């Protein structure tokens, strides 16, 4: 399946500002395309900490970074918005990519200083601002670096853009986003995702 997903392209969002593998469809949307349902289910299993799926995506991302993003210096996982999460697969994947020698990784370069229950747990759009809870540490390691911000899902891109701006202000040379999926819209209404 890994080669099939890779062969089916890497999608470009916002004029090359970020990249994502495939569309993600939240559970509450009916979708006539079984392949998107299958991929969305993989992302849900990833979010829940299924180590087989985390390994699958780590392997897939190692190929993507090797073929498309080799000039980048660092990969930074966007932190989870909640302390309710038992595992943090984004950090596991970034650590794996570093151990393979593909890219550097700074643990805790970006942190969430106060969490809240994610939308997929509470079932409604959370009123608390995740963005105000993000802290990009003052690290000299960001200076002159080409950085990949990695997360499982991009929905509106607000969190990504704010972290990107902060990294650029701290001296990063360039910042792009790499995501497993991009949330689809339903009838013009944004569906809930716990990251944005």
Phi, psi and omega in degrees: 000327182303313181292328179294317179293316180296319180294331182281012169092161172253127183269146181251132177242153175048057175055040177085009179288329178211164181229148176216155185282304181213171175287149178243132180244115177301155184305330185278007177249130175277135184228129181281352182261106183302328182294324177288323175298317180297316181293319178298323178295323176298318179294320178299318178295323175300311181301327182276000174088024177291110187295331176295318180285324175300317178297319178302310182290327177298317177295318179297314181292329177297320176294317181297313181294319179299315185275331188244334189233030184299334180280002182277145186267320187227148169239130181238124178283138171291130185290156177293148182279001187213141173280000179281348181282131182285326181228161181235083186298329181299319178293320179299315180296315180297321177297317178300315181297325177291317179298332177282352179082017183275327187195154177280161182214127176255111178292135178062029174290330176232130181227158172259116186277340173209129185261172174213164179292131180292158181303323184289346176268316183277341177082004177220170177289125182285138181277339181289144181270114176292325185299320180289350180266357183272136176232121174263115184294151176280095183239130178294342180293345179281336187297133179061016182265149170264117191243138171257124171268123184246134174209163181288315186229141167246133179247283178267336181088001182297311180300314179303311183295322179292319177294319179301312179301318180296317179296319178295322177294333180271008172105003178298143178287314178205155179220126173235165178252145175227122186230149176289324182208162175239126182294131176279155176266151179238113179053039178078359180253132181286133178272150185294140172219146187278003182261336185242000000 
